[in-house]
């Protein structure tokens, strides 16, 4: 019986990796999720509220920031979902867009007015202000990507 337990422990150690210890969102990944929520909201507003021009201006202005955060999300999904990463990331992004769409339907003109003000705010920003703006706006990542309890050592390499 002890030999079986020893083999089981050895197998567990072989299969465990440091990446499994970090399958939560530190500060940069949290910001990446917040940016993706913002982007989904603005994308839906681009379509539902006839704000395509301002949505395109947002994407162009913050392309570098959005791409960097998109890479962080891809790394997270690869780390946590392996070969199913692309499918799971697509599901996640689709769910965010569906949630934004549901809000636009539920709140109609009020949604468009709120997002119109959001466009005004975000398009006044310099790209260097994007990270702090996204954090201040207050989107909270859902449980798909749980926040790390201890985030002091997290970096942009998340």
N, C-alpha and C positions, 0 to 999 in steps of 0.2 A: 504494500500500500504506500509506503514511504517513497519507493522508487517511482510509482505512478505520479505522486504529488510532485516529486522532483522534476520529472519529465514535463509535467504540466506547467510548472513554474518556469522552466527553461524555455518552453515554447511561448509562454506569455511574454517573456523578456525579449525573445526574438521578434515577435510580432508588434510589440509596443515601440513607439518611436517618440522622440521629443515633440514632434508636431502634434501628436494626439494630446499632449498636455496643454497645447495652446489653441484649442478649437473654439475660442471665444474672441470677442472683439475688443481689442485695445483701443487707444485713442484714435489712431489713424484709420483703422478699419471701421470704427464707429462713425467717424467723419465720412468715410466712403459710403456707408449705408445711408447716412443722412443726406449726402449729396445725391444719391440715387433716388431717394424718396422725393427730394426737391425736383430733380430732373423729370421724374415720372409725372409729378403734379403739373409742372410747366408744359410738358409734352401734351398731356390731356387738355390743358387750357389752350394750347396752340390750336388744337382741333375743335374742341367744344365751344370755345369762346372767340374763335376767329382771331387768334393771337399768333399765327404762324410766323409772322415777321419778327415779333419779339422773341419767340422761342428760338428761331434760327440765330438771332443776334446773341442770345444767351449761350447757345452751344458754341458759336464761333468765338465769343469773348473768353469763355472759360474752357476751351478745348483741352488745354494742357492739364488743367486741374481735374476735369472729368475723366480724361484718359488715365491719369495716375490713379485715381480712385477706382476706376473700372478694373485696372490691373490688380489692385488690392483685393477687390471682390473675387476676381478670377482665381487668384492665389488661394484665398480662403476656401472657395468651393472645390478647388483641386485637392487641397489638403484634407478636407472633410468628406468629400464624395468620390474621390478617385476618378475612375473611368466615367462615372455618371455626372461629373462636374458640369459639363456644358448644359446637359439637360436640366439639372437642378438649378443652375444659375438662370437659365431661360424661364423656368417655372417661377422662380422668385421675382424676376423683373416683370413678368407678365402679371403676377399677383399684385405687385405694387401699382402697375398701370390700371388694373381692374379696380383696385381700391380707389384710386384717384378718379376714375371714371364714375364709380358709384357715388362719390362725393359730388361730382359735377352734376349728375342727374338729380340727386337728392336736394341739392341746394340751388341749382339753376343759376339765376342772375346773381345771387349773393356769392356763389362760388366764383363766378367770373369777376365780380367786383373785388373779391379778396385776392384772387390771383393777379388781377390787374395791378393792384398795389404792390404785390410781391414782385412782379416784373419791374415796376418802377424802382424799387429798392435794389434789386439784384443787378440791374443794368447800370446803376450808378457806381457800382463797386469796381475797384481795381482788382485784377486777378490775385494779387497778394492778400487781399481781404476776404477771398472766397472761403477759406477754411473756417475763419472765425465767424463769418456770417452764417454759414451752414450750421455751425454748432449753436449759435445764439437763437436761430429761428425756432429751434426746439423740437425737431422731429426726433422721435425715440425709436431706435431699432426694435423690431419685434423679436419674438423668441426664436425665429429661424436662425439668427446669428446672436447668441447671447453675449452680453457684455462680460468682460473679464472682471472678477472681483478686485484683483490687484492689477492696476494698469501702469504702475510706475516705470516698468522696464520695457513697455511696448514702444515700437518704433514704426517708421514708415515702411519697413520691410515686412509688415504684417501681411 
